[in-house]
Amino acid sequence: DVLFLSGDRPEQLVASLRPETQTDVEELDYTLLSDAEATAAIALGIAFRTRTTGLKLRAIGRDIKDSSLDKHGVLPAPAAIAIGTDGKIAFAYANPDYMERLSADELREVANKL
């Protein structure tokens, strides 16, 4: 199973995605989940505090009301975590630079090994 965890509110999960990602969600069999309270991000150790991002997003008209950024001042670092059938973490990747993402090929390789 593939789960996509987002810091967006449930009603914004699909709307906040780029059009090509929305198509991917429809074509691929994975589930979008909301972590607007940042509970999972904090528990996974991938949440980081930011003081200026919320102000910048509000200034350009982004709706961050009730998001983890608005409520808690935290954002999740982009991460990929693969859990084996034994329930143990088999692979983990996180990078606080949101521009540096794990490539689809790298993730596919990890999945194939599982």
Residue pairs with C-beta under 8 A, 6 or more apart in sequence:
1 30
1 31
2 28
2 29
2 30
2 31
3 30
3 31
3 33
4 25
4 30
4 31
4 32
4 33
5 33
5 34
5 35
5 40
5 41
5 76
6 13
6 16
6 32
6 33
6 34
6 35
7 34
7 35
7 36
7 38
7 41
7 67
7 68
7 69
7 75
7 76
8 16
8 34
8 36
8 67
9 34
9 36
9 66
9 67
10 34
10 36
12 63
13 32
13 33
13 34
14 22
14 25
14 32
17 25
25 32
35 41
35 68
35 76
36 66
36 67
36 68
36 71
37 68
37 71
37 72
38 47
38 68
38 71
38 72
38 74
38 76
41 47
41 68
41 74
41 75
41 76
42 74
44 79
44 81
46 76
46 77
46 79
46 94
47 68
47 74
47 75
47 76
47 77
48 74
48 75
48 76
48 77
48 96
49 73
49 74
50 69
50 73
50 74
50 75
51 73
53 69
53 75
54 64
54 69
54 70
54 73
57 64
57 69
58 64
64 70
68 74
68 75
68 76
69 75
77 94
77 95
77 96
77 98
78 94
78 95
78 98
78 100
78 101
78 102
79 92
79 93
79 94
79 95
80 91
80 92
80 93
80 94
80 102
80 107
80 110
81 89
81 91
81 92
81 93
82 89
82 90
82 91
82 92
82 107
82 110
82 111
82 114
83 89
83 90
84 90
84 114
85 114
90 110
90 113
90 114
91 110
93 102
93 106
95 101
